[in-house]
Amino acid sequence: MDLQESSVKNLVTKVKQDLLASSQVDVYSLVPPSPYDTAWLSMVSNPQQSDQPLFQGCLDWVLQHQNRGGSWGENIAHPTIECLTSTLACICALTTWNVGHDAIQKGLAFIHANTEKLLEEQNGSFLEWFAIVFPAMIELAETKGLHVYFSNGSAALVEQVFLERQQIFKTQSWVAGCDQQQYYPARMLKYLEDGLIQSPSAIAYAFMKTGNKEFLVKLNSIVQTCGYGVPAVHPFDEDLVKILLINQIETLGLAEHFVEEITSLLGQVYRSYISCEEPKSMAKHALPLQLYTHSLAFRLLRLHGYRVSPQKFCRFLEDEDIVAYIEEHHEPFLSAMYNVYRATDVTFIRENQLKDARAFSRRILEKETIKDSTNLQEQVYFILFAKRREKYTRVLFDKILKTYEHRRCIERKETLGPWTGNALSYRLLSCQSNATLLQLAIENYTLRQSVFRNELKELERWSKDMGLADMGFARQKTTYCYFAVASTASNSSFSDVRLALVKGAILVTVADDFFDREGSMDELDALANAINRYNVMLNNDSKCVTTTLTVMRWEPKGLTGHGKTIFNALKDLVDDISGHFFNKNGYDIKAYLQDLWCQTIASWLKEAEWSRNGNAPSTVEYLQVATSSIASQTILLPAAFLLNPPPEIDILKCPQRQPLKNSLMLLTREEEEGKPNLVLLHMKENPNLGVEESIAIVQKTLDEKKKEFLELALSSNEMPEACKQLHLHCLKAFQMFFNSTNAFDSPTELLADINKAIFDPLRVEDVQGSFMPLNSMQGILGLKKDKSLAIHGKSHYSSSKPCNGIFESTCAIKVQGNSRKDLVTKPYCRILSVKMRNPIIYTTFSKPKAYI
């Protein structure tokens, strides 16, 4: 075990000990503290000694957790508007007890220096929680004798926030609170009631105003459960935290290290999902979080093979009032709708509920992509949705390019949790608050890239040794084939499987080109006959008629040139895979593997005859030949025998027991371009239909087939789980290459993705917002600075140039950071009572009370 592997193993052990030590995970230990809420608890005075804080530990936490730039909040490199309210709350807390004078000045300096930039990013419109809380915090600071100075540029923006608050109050009806003395906006009162159940800051304020002992009991319970750094929500949905933890681990590319832990957590989530009674009526303010939780749980459970119904998060569509409410007030539902949309990626046949949910959620999300987004968190979701929508022209569902997703989330420290606009929001395990998990993700990804490069070198060597790299006429797609496999089947335990898959794909590419355009019919017949004769010999050998030594030394007669090169490569591949399998399992599969190739070669020969004779087959003939000629089964099934456990060969030999394989062969065939397809054949057999009608009919059929395939891959019991996943990987790869464009034959379309997956080192932001190119890891791996696909893949379409101290391919997408992330929204129930008055806005930092 080398240094990097050892480091990854040690970090895995540490994460298991720190976060996943028992089957019942302490969910409260996973949720990061909220500076805003902690500050409010630290302002509560001791009922027995009013000149002392009740929670000294909370005050100490505030003193100890100020960022270098003077702010409080988790997003250090790129502060958000949440940092403004958190920083104001923290300096108010310190001022309350006359401590931390330097920290107060640094906090004021942060407000002065950053308010203009952060408010400008909102593009003239502010979320309700911010329009309520930010002015109130300025007023609170003023009552404590603090002068919050703003730059000349930010003064007008601050005034705009005050005016928006005033507008909010003017446009809402006011109702009396439970004490009949305070009046609140009617809509706000709902959140006040909810806040007094779940918001530590709201409970702290309520206790300070009322002295009600029930609030004191709640505060003590919060501190006892969570410690002195309290979260934004308490208590919270424990199932949601477990779901977010699983999602976070998978998103960072670490799932293979925590299989048992994920299985245990999913089991708990599943039991809760199927046992939880559905409420008779859905409270509108609680609905966004419910939809988020149930849709994400559904998606994760279904992807992991659980049979679950989508009714839990689709039933809202049955309520016209709820649908109309979401349409009108869609802002709090954005993250919920995003996850509803993602959940519909795993739709099975005859699930019309999910079809309707997909259309509705897409419509809500597209509303925001059309207009200019006015807040940071919205823009994060819109960007992700836009990217997913673009990818949808090429792929089946998300997690297609796992390494791309993993890299993006590591580099951007991206941890999107449920965001509900003006209600309570969650954030779990952001990478800044869990350095160990991020460090593990970085080292694991870097180690994986090292493995990928070594495997790619081995494949290039094999292709050259076999003579496939020097054929002249054939497409040289070793790197492309490897990228497709590594991006979907990236687990470290899949190394032998990846090599077998890519060797099969290389050989299929070369042989297919030979049959399509290079070989004469005589040469094609000679190669097909040689493979058939060899197959007969193998089958005789399995019956002990011929010795194994004779089979090993057998040479095809009359086969020369490219045909012989292809035959030798095929024989080497079959011998290699069958040898590995025999050594591990004790029986021979060589004859079965060779028979797969015989079927594929025969179908290629038939297609060559159709093409050169100008004959168009019937639909039945086409399907019989085409499902084999795509060779997906010839690439996939030999590699599947290297899985642990492997599929049963008796099942594979029986077509009736292989609906998953049969479905894959049909779907992958329709992805490839340049050969007869179902649309053309449908038009031929239905001349009364136009092109668009035929396309629609065929597309509908294929969509249903994809749903059927997905259900088989995720829920059937005919194959081991790893083998079913391999079938999914295969379809993903074909769709990536051939869906809307022929990316496989494009010299440039995939180069940026390839570079990022295999060659370019990670660039992770440090706490100051600078990029760490991970040069130390580069040294460990022995990477050369100019190593890129341009050199490694021998492409003439990319080049390398220096960028911030490291070299990157010019075709790669540069990661420039993302300031629009990790927004923690605060409900406006945090300030229970606000007085209407004109704002006092300080515009100079050196002179007091310069009013506008």
C-alpha positions in Angstrom: 0.0 0.0 0.0 1.5 3.3 -1.1 1.5 6.6 0.9 -1.7 7.9 -0.7 -3.7 4.7 -0.3 -2.7 4.6 3.3 -3.7 8.2 3.9 -7.1 7.6 2.3 -7.6 4.5 4.5 -6.7 6.4 7.6 -9.1 9.2 6.8 -11.9 6.8 6.1 -11.4 5.3 9.6 -11.4 8.7 11.1 -14.6 9.8 9.4 -16.3 6.5 10.5 -15.2 7.2 14.1 -16.2 10.8 14.1 -19.4 10.7 12.1 -20.6 7.2 11.8 -19.5 5.5 14.9 -22.7 3.6 15.6 -25.7 2.3 13.7 -27.8 5.1 15.3 -26.0 8.2 14.1 -26.1 11.2 16.4 -27.7 13.5 13.9 -27.3 16.6 16.1 -23.5 16.2 15.9 -23.7 16.5 12.1 -25.5 19.8 11.9 -23.2 22.9 11.9 -23.8 25.7 14.4 -25.6 28.9 13.5 -23.7 32.1 14.5 -27.0 34.0 14.4 -28.9 31.7 16.7 -25.9 31.2 19.0 -25.6 35.0 19.4 -29.2 35.2 20.4 -28.8 32.6 23.1 -25.7 34.4 24.4 -27.7 37.6 24.8 -30.1 35.9 27.3 -29.3 37.0 30.9 -29.3 34.8 33.9 -32.6 35.1 35.7 -30.8 34.7 39.0 -28.0 37.2 38.1 -29.1 39.6 35.4 -25.6 41.0 34.8 -24.3 37.6 33.7 -25.2 35.6 30.6 -27.3 32.5 31.1 -25.3 30.6 28.6 -21.7 31.7 29.0 -20.6 28.9 26.7 -22.6 30.5 23.8 -20.9 33.8 24.4 -17.5 32.1 24.4 -18.4 30.3 21.2 -19.2 33.7 19.5 -15.8 35.1 20.7 -14.0 32.0 19.3 -15.6 31.7 15.9 -15.1 35.1 14.2 -13.6 34.7 10.7 -10.3 36.3 9.7 -12.2 38.9 7.7 -14.2 40.0 10.7 -17.5 38.3 9.8 -19.4 35.4 11.4 -20.7 32.8 9.1 -19.5 29.6 7.5 -18.8 30.9 4.0 -15.4 32.5 4.6 -14.0 32.8 1.1 -17.2 34.2 -0.4 -19.5 35.8 2.3 -23.2 35.9 1.6 -26.0 38.2 2.9 -26.4 35.7 5.7 -23.0 36.9 7.0 -24.4 40.4 7.4 -27.2 39.3 9.7 -25.0 36.8 11.6 -22.2 39.4 12.1 -24.7 42.0 13.3 -26.2 39.6 15.8 -22.7 38.5 17.1 -21.4 42.1 17.7 -24.7 42.9 19.4 -24.1 39.8 21.7 -20.6 40.9 22.5 -21.7 44.5 23.2 -24.4 43.2 25.5 -21.8 41.9 27.9 -19.1 44.4 27.1 -16.6 41.9 25.9 -14.6 41.3 22.6 -14.0 45.0 21.8 -11.5 44.1 19.0 -13.9 41.6 17.6 -16.7 44.1 17.6 -14.5 46.6 15.6 -13.5 43.9 13.1 -17.2 43.0 12.7 -18.2 46.6 12.1 -15.3 47.0 9.6 -16.6 43.9 7.7 -20.1 45.4 7.5 -18.7 48.7 6.3 -16.5 47.0 3.6 -18.9 44.3 2.3 -22.5 45.5 2.6 -22.5 47.3 -0.8 -21.1 44.2 -2.7 -23.4 41.8 -1.0 -26.6 43.9 -1.4 -25.7 44.6 -5.1 -25.7 40.9 -5.7 -29.4 40.8 -4.9 -30.1 42.8 -8.0 -32.5 45.2 -6.3 -34.8 42.6 -4.7 -34.5 41.0 -1.3 -36.0 37.9 0.3 -38.6 38.6 2.9 -36.5 37.1 5.8 -33.6 39.4 4.9 -35.9 42.5 4.5 -37.2 41.9 8.0 -34.2 40.7 9.9 -31.4 43.0 8.5 -33.1 46.3 9.3 -34.1 45.0 12.7 -30.6 43.9 13.5 -29.3 47.4 12.6 -31.9 48.8 15.0 -30.9 46.4 17.7 -27.3 47.4 17.3 -28.3 51.0 17.6 -30.2 50.4 20.8 -27.0 48.9 22.2 -25.0 52.0 21.4 -23.3 50.7 18.3 -23.1 52.9 15.2 -23.2 50.7 12.1 -21.5 52.7 9.4 -22.1 52.1 5.7 -20.1 53.2 2.7 -21.6 55.9 0.5 -22.3 53.3 -2.2 -24.2 51.0 0.2 -26.3 53.7 2.0 -28.9 53.8 -0.8 -29.1 50.0 -0.9 -29.5 49.8 2.9 -32.3 52.3 2.7 -33.9 50.2 0.0 -34.0 47.2 2.3 -35.7 49.3 4.9 -38.3 50.5 2.4 -38.9 46.9 1.3 -39.6 45.9 4.9 -42.1 48.8 5.1 -43.7 47.6 1.9 -44.0 44.1 3.2 -45.8 45.3 6.3 -48.1 47.6 4.3 -49.2 44.9 1.9 -50.1 42.4 4.6 -53.0 42.4 7.0 -52.2 42.7 10.7 -53.5 40.5 13.4 -53.1 40.5 17.2 -50.7 38.1 18.8 -51.6 35.7 21.6 -51.0 38.5 24.2 -53.4 40.8 22.3 -50.8 43.6 22.7 -48.5 43.0 19.8 -49.6 43.1 16.2 -48.0 41.2 13.3 -48.5 40.6 9.6 -50.9 37.7 9.3 -48.6 35.7 7.1 -45.7 36.4 9.4 -47.6 35.1 12.5 -47.6 31.6 11.0 -43.8 31.6 11.0 -43.7 33.1 14.4 -45.6 30.2 15.8 -43.5 27.8 13.8 -40.3 29.6 14.9 -41.2 29.2 18.6 -41.2 25.5 18.0 -38.0 25.2 16.0 -36.0 28.4 16.0 -33.5 28.8 18.9 -33.1 32.5 18.2 -36.9 33.1 18.2 -37.2 31.1 21.5 -34.4 33.1 23.0 -36.0 36.4 22.1 -39.4 35.2 23.4 -37.9 34.3 26.7 -36.2 37.6 27.0 -39.5 39.5 26.4 -41.8 37.3 28.4 -39.8 35.4 31.0 -42.0 32.4 30.2 -40.4 29.3 31.9 -41.5 27.1 29.0 -39.1 29.0 26.7 -36.4 28.6 29.3 -36.9 24.8 29.4 -36.6 24.7 25.6 -33.4 26.8 25.7 -31.8 24.5 28.2 -32.8 21.5 26.2 -31.3 23.0 23.0 -27.9 23.6 24.8 -28.0 20.2 26.5 -28.6 18.5 23.2 -26.4 20.5 20.8 -23.8 22.2 23.0 -23.0 25.9 23.0 -22.8 26.3 19.2 -26.5 25.9 18.5 -28.0 25.1 15.1 -30.5 27.1 13.2 -33.3 24.5 13.7 -34.1 22.5 16.8 -35.6 20.0 16.9 -35.3 18.9 13.3 -36.3 16.0 11.1 -33.7 13.3 11.9 -34.6 11.4 8.8 -33.8 14.5 6.7 -30.4 14.8 8.3 -29.7 11.1 7.6 -30.8 11.6 4.0 -28.6 14.6 3.6 -25.6 12.8 5.0 -26.0 9.9 2.5 -26.4 12.4 -0.3 -23.3 14.3 0.8 -21.2 11.2 1.0 -22.3 10.1 -2.4 -21.9 13.5 -4.0 -18.3 13.8 -2.8 -17.5 10.4 -4.4 -17.0 8.5 -1.1 -19.8 6.0 -1.2 -17.6 3.0 -1.8 -15.9 3.6 1.5 -19.1 3.7 3.6 -21.3 0.9 2.1 -22.3 -0.6 5.4 -23.0 2.8 7.0 -25.1 3.9 4.0 -27.0 0.6 4.0 -27.8 1.0 7.7 -28.9 4.6 7.3 -31.1 3.8 4.3 -32.7 1.0 6.2 -33.7 3.5 8.9 -35.0 6.0 6.3 -36.9 3.2 4.5 -38.7 2.1 7.6 -39.7 5.6 8.4 -40.7 6.3 4.8 -43.2 3.4 4.6 -44.5 3.6 8.1 -45.1 7.4 8.4 -48.7 8.2 8.0 -49.6 10.8 5.4 -51.1 13.9 7.0 -54.8 14.5 6.2 -54.0 18.1 5.3 -50.7 19.8 4.4 -49.7 23.0 6.1 -48.5 25.3 3.4 -45.6 26.8 5.3 -44.4 23.2 6.1 -44.9 21.8 2.6 -41.6 22.9 1.0 -39.6 20.9 3.6 -41.9 17.9 3.3 -41.6 17.8 -0.4 -37.8 18.2 -0.3 -37.5 15.4 2.3 -39.8 12.9 0.7 -38.6 13.4 -2.9 -34.9 13.1 -1.9 -35.7 10.0 0.2 -37.6 8.5 -2.6 -34.8 9.1 -5.1 -32.1 7.6 -2.9 -34.2 4.6 -1.8 -35.1 3.8 -5.4 -31.5 4.2 -6.6 -30.5 1.7 -4.0 -33.0 -0.9 -5.0 -35.9 -0.2 -2.5 -39.4 -0.5 -3.8 -41.1 2.7 -2.8 -44.1 4.6 -4.0 -43.9 8.3 -5.1 -47.3 9.0 -3.6 -45.7 10.8 -0.6 -44.4 13.7 -2.6 -46.7 13.5 -5.5 -50.0 13.8 -3.6 -49.8 17.6 -3.6 -50.7 17.5 -7.3 -54.2 16.2 -6.3 -54.9 19.4 -4.3 -55.7 22.3 -6.7 -55.4 24.8 -3.9 -51.8 23.6 -3.1 -50.9 23.6 -6.8 -52.1 27.2 -7.2 -50.3 28.2 -4.1 -47.0 26.9 -5.3 -47.5 28.5 -8.7 -48.1 31.9 -7.0 -45.5 31.6 -4.2 -42.9 29.4 -5.9 -39.8 31.0 -4.3 -39.9 28.9 -1.1 -40.4 25.8 -3.2 -37.4 26.0 -5.5 -35.2 23.5 -3.8 -38.2 21.2 -3.2 -39.1 21.4 -6.9 -35.5 20.8 -7.9 -35.5 17.6 -5.9 -38.9 16.6 -7.2 -37.6 17.0 -10.7 -34.5 14.8 -9.9 -36.7 12.2 -8.2 -38.6 11.8 -11.5 -35.4 10.7 -13.1 -36.1 7.2 -11.7 -39.6 6.8 -13.2 -40.7 3.3 -13.9 -43.4 2.3 -16.5 -47.0 3.3 -15.8 -46.0 5.8 -13.1 -48.1 8.7 -14.4 -47.8 10.5 -11.1 -44.1 11.0 -11.7 -44.7 12.1 -15.2 -47.1 14.9 -13.9 -44.6 15.8 -11.2 -41.8 16.1 -13.7 -43.8 18.5 -15.9 -45.0 20.6 -12.9 -41.6 20.9 -11.3 -39.9 21.7 -14.6 -42.4 24.4 -15.2 -41.7 26.0 -11.8 -38.0 25.9 -12.3 -38.2 27.2 -15.8 -40.0 30.3 -14.5 -36.9 31.3 -12.8 -34.5 30.5 -15.6 -36.5 32.9 -17.8 -36.3 35.9 -15.5 -33.3 37.4 -13.8 -32.8 35.7 -10.5 -32.7 38.0 -7.6 -31.1 36.0 -4.8 -28.0 33.9 -4.5 -29.6 30.5 -3.6 -32.1 30.7 -6.4 -29.2 31.2 -8.9 -27.4 28.1 -7.6 -30.5 26.0 -8.2 -31.2 27.6 -11.6 -27.6 27.0 -12.7 -27.8 23.4 -11.7 -31.1 22.9 -13.4 -29.9 24.6 -16.6 -26.8 22.3 -16.6 -29.0 19.2 -16.0 -31.4 20.3 -18.7 -28.5 20.6 -21.2 -27.1 17.3 -20.1 -30.5 15.7 -20.6 -30.0 15.9 -24.3 -27.3 13.3 -23.9 -27.9 11.3 -20.7 -30.4 9.1 -19.0 -30.4 10.7 -15.5 -28.0 12.4 -13.2 -24.9 10.8 -11.8 -24.0 10.0 -15.4 -20.6 11.4 -15.1 -19.9 10.7 -11.5 -16.3 12.0 -11.5 -17.5 15.4 -12.9 -20.1 15.7 -10.2 -17.6 14.7 -7.5 -15.1 17.2 -8.8 -17.5 20.1 -8.9 -18.7 19.5 -5.4 -15.2 19.1 -4.0 -13.8 22.2 -5.7 -16.7 24.4 -4.9 -17.4 22.9 -1.5 -20.9 22.6 -2.7 -23.5 21.4 -0.2 -27.0 22.4 -1.2 -29.5 21.6 1.4 -33.2 22.3 1.6 -33.9 26.0 1.1 -37.4 27.3 1.9 -37.1 31.0 1.3 -38.9 32.5 4.3 -39.1 29.4 6.5 -36.6 27.4 8.4 -33.7 26.1 6.5 -31.2 23.3 7.0 -27.5 23.0 6.2 -25.7 19.8 6.9 -22.0 18.9 6.9 -20.8 21.8 4.8 -17.2 21.0 3.9 -15.9 24.0 5.8 -17.4 22.6 9.0 -16.1 19.1 8.3 -12.5 19.4 7.2 -11.9 15.7 7.5 -14.6 14.8 5.1 -13.3 17.3 2.6 -9.7 16.2 3.0 -10.8 12.6 2.4 -12.7 13.6 -0.7 -9.7 15.5 -2.1 -7.3 12.7 -1.4 -9.7 10.0 -2.7 -10.3 11.9 -5.9 -6.6 12.6 -6.4 -5.8 8.9 -5.8 -8.5 7.9 -8.2 -7.0 10.1 -10.9 -3.6 8.4 -10.4 -5.3 5.0 -10.8 -7.1 6.2 -13.9 -3.9 7.5 -15.6 -2.1 4.2 -14.8 -4.9 2.1 -16.2 -5.1 4.3 -19.3 -1.3 3.8 -19.9 -1.8 0.0 -19.6 -4.7 0.1 -22.2 -2.6 2.2 -24.6 0.2 -0.3 -24.3 -2.2 -3.2 -24.9 -3.7 -1.6 -27.9 -0.3 -0.9 -29.4 1.0 -4.4 -28.6 -2.0 -6.0 -30.3 -1.5 -3.8 -33.4 -4.9 -2.1 -33.0 -3.3 1.4 -32.5 -1.6 1.2 -35.9 -4.4 0.0 -38.1 -4.6 3.3 -40.0 -8.3 3.2 -40.9 -9.8 2.7 -37.5 -10.8 5.3 -35.0 -8.3 5.6 -32.1 -10.6 6.0 -29.2 -8.8 4.4 -26.3 -9.0 7.6 -24.1 -12.7 8.2 -25.0 -13.6 4.6 -24.2 -11.7 4.7 -20.9 -13.3 8.1 -19.9 -16.8 6.7 -20.5 -16.1 3.7 -18.3 -14.1 5.5 -15.6 -16.7 8.2 -15.3 -19.4 5.8 -14.5 -17.7 2.8 -12.9 -15.1 4.6 -10.8 -14.9 2.5 -7.7 -11.3 1.4 -6.9 -12.4 -2.3 -6.7 -13.5 -2.1 -10.4 -10.0 -1.9 -11.9 -10.0 -5.3 -13.6 -13.6 -4.7 -14.7 -12.7 -1.3 -16.2 -9.8 -2.7 -18.1 -11.9 -5.5 -19.6 -14.6 -3.1 -20.6 -12.3 -0.7 -22.3 -10.4 -3.5 -24.1 -13.7 -4.8 -25.4 -14.8 -1.3 -26.5 -11.5 -0.7 -28.3 -11.7 -4.0 -30.1 -15.4 -3.4 -31.0 -14.6 0.0 -32.4 -11.7 -1.2 -34.6 -13.6 -4.3 -35.8 -16.8 -2.4 -36.5 -14.8 0.1 -38.6 -13.2 -2.9 -40.4 -16.7 -4.3 -41.3 -18.2 -0.9 -42.1 -15.7 0.5 -44.5 -12.3 -1.1 -44.7 -12.6 -4.8 -45.3 -13.7 -6.4 -48.6 -16.5 -9.0 -48.4 -13.9 -11.7 -48.8 -11.9 -10.4 -45.9 -15.0 -10.1 -43.8 -16.0 -13.6 -44.6 -12.5 -14.9 -43.8 -12.5 -13.3 -40.4 -16.0 -14.5 -39.5 -15.2 -18.0 -40.6 -12.0 -18.0 -38.6 -13.8 -16.9 -35.4 -16.5 -19.5 -36.0 -14.0 -22.3 -36.5 -12.2 -21.2 -33.3 -15.5 -21.2 -31.5 -16.3 -24.8 -32.6 -12.9 -25.9 -31.3 -13.5 -24.2 -28.0 -16.8 -26.0 -27.6 -15.2 -29.3 -28.5 -12.5 -28.6 -26.0 -15.1 -28.1 -23.3 -16.3 -31.7 -24.1 -12.7 -32.9 -23.8 -12.4 -33.8 -27.5 -9.4 -31.5 -28.0 -6.6 -30.7 -25.6 -6.3 -27.2 -24.2 -2.8 -26.9 -25.5 -4.0 -27.5 -29.0 -6.6 -24.7 -28.6 -4.0 -22.3 -27.2 -1.7 -22.9 -30.2 -4.5 -22.9 -32.8 -3.8 -20.4 -35.7 -6.5 -19.4 -38.2 -5.6 -20.5 -41.8 -5.9 -18.1 -44.6 -6.4 -15.1 -42.4 -4.0 -12.2 -43.0 -3.6 -8.4 -42.5 -6.1 -6.5 -40.5 -8.4 -9.5 -40.1 -5.6 -11.5 -38.4 -4.7 -8.6 -36.1 -8.4 -8.3 -35.0 -8.6 -12.1 -34.4 -5.4 -12.2 -32.3 -6.6 -9.3 -30.1 -10.0 -11.0 -29.7 -8.3 -14.2 -28.7 -6.0 -12.4 -26.2 -8.9 -10.7 -24.6 -11.0 -13.8 -24.2 -8.0 -15.8 -22.9 -7.2 -13.0 -20.3 -10.8 -12.7 -18.9 -11.5 -16.4 -18.9 -8.1 -17.1 -17.2 -8.8 -14.6 -14.4 -12.3 -16.1 -13.9 -11.0 -19.7 -13.9 -8.3 -18.9 -11.3 -11.0 -17.4 -9.0 -14.0 -19.6 -9.6 -12.7 -22.9 -10.9 -14.6 -23.3 -14.2 -14.1 -22.2 -17.8 -16.2 -19.6 -19.6 -14.0 -19.2 -22.7 -16.5 -20.9 -25.0 -19.3 -18.6 -23.8 -17.2 -15.5 -24.3 -16.2 -16.6 -27.8 -19.8 -17.3 -28.6 -20.7 -13.7 -27.8 -18.2 -12.5 -30.3 -19.4 -15.0 -32.9 -22.9 -13.5 -32.7 -21.6 -10.0 -33.0 -19.4 -10.8 -35.9 -22.3 -12.5 -37.7 -24.5 -9.5 -37.2 -21.8 -7.1 -38.6 -21.5 -9.4 -41.6 -25.2 -9.2 -42.2 -25.3 -5.4 -41.9 -22.3 -5.2 -44.3 -24.3 -7.3 -46.9 -27.4 -5.0 -46.5 -25.2 -1.9 -46.9 -23.3 -3.0 -49.9 -26.3 -4.6 -51.6 -28.5 -1.6 -50.9 -31.1 -3.8 -49.2 -33.3 -2.4 -46.5 -34.4 -5.0 -43.9 -37.8 -5.3 -42.4 -38.3 -4.1 -38.8 -38.3 -7.7 -37.5 -35.0 -8.5 -39.4 -33.5 -5.2 -38.3 -34.3 -5.8 -34.6 -32.9 -9.4 -34.8 -29.6 -8.2 -36.1 -29.3 -4.7 -34.6 -29.6 -5.7 -31.0 -26.5 -7.9 -31.4 -24.5 -5.7 -33.8 -24.3 -2.8 -31.3 -22.1 -5.2 -29.3 -23.0 -3.8 -25.9 -23.4 -7.3 -24.6 -20.1 -8.3 -26.1 -18.4 -5.4 -24.2 -20.3 -5.8 -21.0 -20.9 -9.4 -20.2 -17.2 -10.6 -20.3 -16.3 -7.8 -17.9 -19.2 -8.7 -15.7 -17.6 -12.1 -14.9 -14.8 -10.2 -13.1 -17.3 -8.7 -10.6 -17.7 -10.1 -7.1 -20.1 -11.9 -7.2 -20.2 -12.6 -11.0 -23.5 -13.3 -12.8 -24.6 -17.0 -13.2 -23.6 -18.2 -16.6 -26.7 -20.4 -16.8 -28.9 -17.4 -16.5 -26.9 -15.5 -19.1 -27.3 -18.4 -21.6 -31.1 -18.2 -21.3 -32.5 -15.2 -23.3 -35.9 -15.5 -21.6 -34.2 -14.9 -18.2 -32.3 -11.9 -19.4 -34.8 -9.0 -20.0 -32.3 -6.5 -18.7 -29.6 -7.6 -21.2 -32.2 -7.7 -24.0 -33.5 -4.2 -23.2 -29.9 -2.8 -23.0 -29.1 -4.2 -26.5 -32.1 -2.5 -28.0 -31.6 0.8 -26.3 -27.9 1.1 -27.0 -28.5 0.2 -30.7 -30.8 3.1 -31.1 -28.3 5.5 -29.7 -25.6 4.9 -32.4 -25.7 7.0 -35.5 -24.9 6.1 -39.1 -26.9 2.9 -39.5 -30.5 2.0 -40.2 -32.7 2.9 -37.3 -36.3 2.3 -36.2 -37.5 5.7 -37.4 -36.5 5.0 -41.0 -37.9 1.5 -40.9 -41.1 2.7 -39.3 -41.5 5.3 -42.1 -40.9 2.6 -44.7 -43.5 0.4 -43.3 -45.9 3.3 -42.6 -45.6 5.5 -45.7 -48.7 7.4 -44.8 -46.9 8.9 -41.7 -44.6 11.8 -41.9 -41.1 12.1 -40.3 -42.3 13.9 -37.2 -45.0 11.4 -36.5 -42.7 8.5 -36.9 -40.1 10.1 -34.7 -42.8 10.7 -32.0 -44.0 7.1 -32.1 -40.6 5.6 -32.0 -39.5 8.1 -29.2 -42.5 7.2 -27.1 -41.7 3.5 -27.5 -38.0 4.0 -26.6 -39.0 6.2 -23.6 -41.1 3.3 -22.2 -38.3 0.9 -22.9 -35.9 3.1 -20.9 -38.3 3.1 -18.0 -38.6 -0.6 -18.2 -34.9 -1.0 -18.4 -34.5 1.3 -15.3 -36.9 -0.7 -13.3 -35.2 -3.9 -14.2 -31.8 -2.5 -13.4 -32.9 -1.1 -10.0 -35.4 -3.6 -8.8 -35.0 -7.0 -10.4 -33.4 -10.0 -8.6 -32.1 -11.9 -11.6 -28.6 -10.5 -11.3 -26.2 -9.4 -8.6 -26.4 -5.7 -7.8 -23.0 -4.9 -9.2 -23.9 -6.5 -12.5 -27.2 -4.6 -12.8 -25.3 -1.4 -12.1 -22.8 -2.3 -14.9 -25.8 -2.5 -17.3 -26.8 1.0 -16.2 -23.2 2.2 -16.7 -23.2 0.8 -20.2 -26.3 2.6 -21.3 -25.1 5.8 -19.7 -21.9 5.7 -21.7 -23.8 5.0 -25.0 -26.1 7.9 -24.3 -23.3 10.2 -23.5 -21.7 9.5 -26.8 -24.6 9.1 -29.2 -27.8 10.8 -27.9 -28.2 14.1 -29.6 -24.8 14.4 -31.3 -22.0 11.9 -32.2 -19.7 13.0 -29.4 -17.7 9.7 -29.8 -16.4 10.8 -33.2 -16.0 14.5 -32.3 -12.3 15.4 -31.8 -13.1 18.1 -29.3 -16.5 17.7 -27.6 -15.5 15.6 -24.6 -11.9 16.8 -24.2 -12.7 19.3 -21.3 -14.5 16.6 -19.4 -11.8 14.0 -20.0 -9.1 16.4 -18.8 -10.9 17.1 -15.6 -11.7 13.5 -14.9 -8.2 12.1 -15.5 -5.5 14.7 -15.9 -6.2 18.1 -14.4 -5.4 18.3 -10.6 -8.1 19.6 -8.3 -8.2 23.3 -7.6 -9.7 23.8 -4.1 -10.3 27.2 -2.6 -8.7 28.0 0.7 -10.3 30.1 3.4 -9.1 33.3 1.7 -10.8 32.5 -1.6 -7.5 31.6 -3.3 -7.1 28.3 -5.3 -4.9 25.5 -4.0 -3.6 23.6 -7.0 -2.6 20.7 -4.8 1.0 20.8 -6.1 2.1 18.6 -3.2 -0.2 15.9 -4.5 1.1 16.5 -8.0 4.6 15.7 -6.6 3.5 12.6 -4.9 1.9 11.3 -8.1 5.0 12.2 -10.2 2.9 14.3 -12.6 4.6 16.4 -15.1 3.4 20.0 -15.4 2.6 19.7 -19.1 0.7 16.4 -18.8 -2.7 16.8 -20.4 -4.9 15.0 -22.9 -3.1 17.0 -25.6 0.0 14.9 -25.0 -1.4 11.8 -23.4 -4.2 11.3 -25.8 -2.2 12.5 -28.8 -4.9 15.0 -29.8 -4.2 18.0 -31.9 -7.1 19.9 -30.6 -5.9 21.0 -27.1 -2.8 22.5 -25.7 -1.4 23.4 -22.3 -0.6 26.8 -20.9 0.2 28.0 -17.4 -2.6 29.2 -15.2 -2.0 30.4 -11.6 1.1 28.3 -11.2 -0.3 25.1 -12.7 -0.8 23.9 -16.2 -4.2 23.2 -17.5 -5.5 22.2 -20.9 -7.0 25.1 -22.8 -10.0 22.9 -23.6 -10.8 22.4 -20.0 -13.5 24.3 -18.2 -11.7 26.5 -15.6 -13.1 26.5 -12.1 -13.2 30.1 -11.0 -15.0 29.7 -7.8 -18.6 30.3 -6.8 -19.6 33.1 -4.5 -23.3 32.0 -4.8 -23.4 29.1 -2.5 -24.1 27.9 1.0 -26.7 30.6 1.7 -28.4 29.9 5.0 -31.7 31.7 5.1 -33.1 32.9 8.4 -36.8 33.1 9.0 -38.2 36.5 9.7 -39.7 35.0 12.9 -36.3 35.7 14.5 -37.4 39.2 15.3 -40.8 38.9 16.9 -41.7 42.5 17.2 -40.5 45.5 15.1 -41.4 49.1 15.4 -42.2 51.0 12.2 -39.9 54.1 11.9 -37.6 55.8 9.4 -34.2 54.2 9.2 -31.0 55.8 10.5 -28.3 54.8 8.1 -24.7 55.9 8.9 -22.7 56.6 5.7 -19.2 57.4 7.0 -17.0 55.2 9.0 -15.1 57.9 10.8 -17.8 60.4 11.7 -20.8 59.5 13.9 -24.4 60.0 12.9 -24.1 61.2 9.4 -27.7 60.7 8.4 -29.2 60.5 5.0 
